């Protein structure tokens, strides 16, 4: 039986307990296409505790290279390393028991050749126990997707606004506003799907592109700033929770966790300074 981790304040914060639920599989995700069921739910996760909280509600957890900005405060995803992805990926796998865990392959770890991509992907899967990797790029990356898929490494593709190509794209604006770029994105998505990707992330594109790709490809599409007609949706969890003031247009904030954390910290600080904390309930009294 698979295991998950639950809070136990008597000992450690993370202790394995049996989970009465089987983990979803890559074939199950792929087979959901066209079945008329609920859209796939995907969120990012970078830590054990976040994975614990999200896992029961998600079909897939993405260990995104967005952790470079969200966790490390980097200016983009470009500086993220394989070692960073492996450390966070292992944490998310330990904290989950239901969702398919997918790990982003960071910039520079797969573009040089299919063989280099296989080496990097194998490292990530061995180090983490995750089920799949995700890589960005279109037609040029199709041979790499095929190479990995044929060698037992499940791949999620990513087309449209590809953050690792921010320098070439000139920013994070929506893609596909011109007819030529629109046609290219559709061709990219079709090529990646036909090469063997079991799911395809479509990010930051004008809606008709996402709708067309969803109809054309044989694998599920996962939208982020794309269309409600995609086969599923993904967001960066910290954006969705309202931990950052500035987010992309396509983000819906489901909470103001940033404001609530700030208020809690202010309350704590006030009690410390007034010596109201710790109180009698938080102090160990001597035994009689």
N, C-alpha and C positions, 0 to 999 in steps of 0.2 A: 504494500500500500504506500502511496506517496505521502509525503509529510509536508506540513506547513509549520509556521512558527507563531506562537502567541505570547502575549505579554504575561509574565509571571513576576510580580513585584517581590515575591518572597525570595527569589534567587536571581537568575539572570533575566534580562528583558526578552531574550529569544530562546525558547525551548521548543523542540520539535514535538508535535502531537499528531496522531493519525488524522487524516482528512477523509471524510466519507464521500469523496468526489474524485472521479478520474480526470486526468489532465486531457484537454482537447489535443487533437493531433493536426499536423499539417494536412494530411489527406482530408480530414473533416472540414477544415477551413476551405480548401479548394472545392470540395464537393458541395459547399453551400451555395455556390453560384447557380442562379436560376431556379432554386428550389422554392422560392416564394416565402421563405421564413423571415425572421427578424433581421434587420441589418446588423452587420458585425460591429462590435464595440471594441475600440482600441484606445489606450491611453499610454502615455510615457511613464516610466518608473525608473528610478535610479538607486533606490535604497530598499532594504529589507522591509522596513515598516510601511513605506508607501506601497510596496508590492502587496503586503498583507491586506491593506485596506482596499486596494483597487481590484485585487484578483477575483473576488466572488462576482464582480459586476462586469468583467471584461472577457472577451474571447481571446484577445491578444494583448500582451504587454510589450511595449517597444522601449528597449533601452536605447534611447536616441542619443546621437552625438550632440544634440542640443544641450546635453549636460555640460558641455564646455561653457556655455553662457549661463545656464540656470544654476549650476553647482559651483563652477570655478570662476565665473565672472570674466570669461574670455570674450574678446570682441566678436568672434565668429566661431564656427565649428572647425575651421581649418587647423588650429593647433592641437586638436584632440588626438590622443595616441591609442594604439591597440591596447596598451597596458591599462589605460584609464577605462576603456570599454570593457575589458575583461574583469576588472575589479568590480565595477558596478553591475555588470551582467551576472556575475556569480551571486551577488547580494540579492538581486531580483529573483533569480531562480530559487534561492533558499527561502525567500519569502512568499513563494507562490506554489499553488498545487493544481490550479484549474486552467489558467490561460496558457496559450502558446507564447513562449518568450522569444522575441526577435531582437537581435542585436545589430545596431548600425555598424557597418565597416567604415572606419574613419578615413578621411582624405589621405591619399598617398599609399593606402594599404592594399589596393586592388586594381588601380588603373593601368599599371605598367604591362601586365600580361595576365592571361587566365591562370598561369601557374603561380604567379605571385598572389593572385586573389585566393586561390585554393589554400596556399600556405597560411595566409592571414585568417581565412574563414575557419580552417581546421584548428588553428590556435584558439580562436574565440570559442568555438564549440567545445573543445577539450577543456579549456579553463573554466567554463561556466556551466555546462550542462544545458545550455539553451537549445532550442529546436531549430533555429533558422537565423540567417543573416539578412540584412537589407543593404542594398547598394544603390547609388544614384547613377543616372545616365540613361541615354536612349539607345539608338541603333548601334552606336560604337561599342556599347557594353553588352550587346546581345550575345556575341560569342563567349564572353566570360560567364554570363548567366547560364548558357547552355553547358559550358565546361563544368561549372559547379554542380548544376542539377544532375548531370549524367554521372557524377561521382558521389552522389548521395548527400549533397549539401543543399537543403531547401533555401530558396531565395525569394525575398520580397523585392520587387522593383520600385523605382521612385522616379517619376517624370514630372515635367512642368517646371515649377520653381524649385530648383535644386540648390539648397543652401551652400553646399560645398563648392559650387561654381559661382558664388556671389561676385568674385572679382571679374569673372568673364561676363556675367550678366549685368554688372553695373549697379546692383542693388537688389532689394527684396520686393520689387513691384510685381503686380500680377502679370502673368505671361499669356501669350496667345492673342494679343489684341490685333495683330496684323494677320492677314490671310496666310502668308508664308510661314510665320511662326506657329500658327494654329495647325497647319498641315503637318509641320515637323513634329510637334508634340504628339499628335495622333499617331503618326508613323512610328515615333519612338516607343510609345506605349504598346502598340501592336507587336513591334519587334521583340520587346522584352517579354511580353506574354507568350508569344510563339516560341521563344527560346527556352521556356520552361518555368518562368516565375509562377509561384503558386498564389500570389496576390500582388496587387499593383497600387502603390500610393500615388495619388494625383494631387499635387499641391499647387495652390495659388494660381489657378488658371481661370479664364473666363468660362462661364458655366457650359456653353454648348460643347466645348472640348471634352469636359468630364462626362457629359451625357453620351456623346458619340463613342468615347472610349469604353464606357461601361457596356454599351450595346455590342461593341465589336470584339472585345477580348473574352477569352474563355475562362479567365480567372477572376475572382472577386476584386473589385476596385475599392480602395479606401480613400475617401475624400478628406482633404484638409484645405478649406478655402476653395472648394470645387463645386459640388452639387449635392442636394439631398437625394438625388437619384442614384448616387454611388451605392455600391453594395455594403458599405460600412463607412464609419467616420473615425478620425483620430484627432486628438488635440494634445498639446503639451499640458500635463496635469497642473503644473504651477500657474500657467496662464488661466486655465479653466477655473482654478480655485481663487483667483484674484490676488495672487502673491506679488504680481508686478503691476505697476501703474500703466506702463506702456505695453500694449500688445497689438498684434496684427488685427486688421478689420474683421477677419473671419473668426476671431475668438469670441465666444460667449462666456461671460464670467458667471459661474454658478454660485459663487460665494465671494465674500470679501475677507478671505482668510488673512491677508496682509494687515488689514485694519484691525481684525480681532486679535492677531498676535501682538501687534503694537500696543493695543489697549491692555492686554494681559500683562505685557512687560512693564507698562507704566504703572499698573496696579501693584505688581510685585515690587517695583522700585520704591513706590510710595510707602509700602508696608515695611520694607527693610529700613528705610530712612527714619520712619517713625517708631521703629522697634516693635511693630505689631507682629512681625514675622521674624523668627519662628515663634509660634505660640506653644501652649502646653501640649497640644496634640502632636506637635512635631519634635518634641524633646523627650529623650530617654530619662526617666526618673530612676533614682537608685532603688534597688530592691530592698524590702524590709528584712 
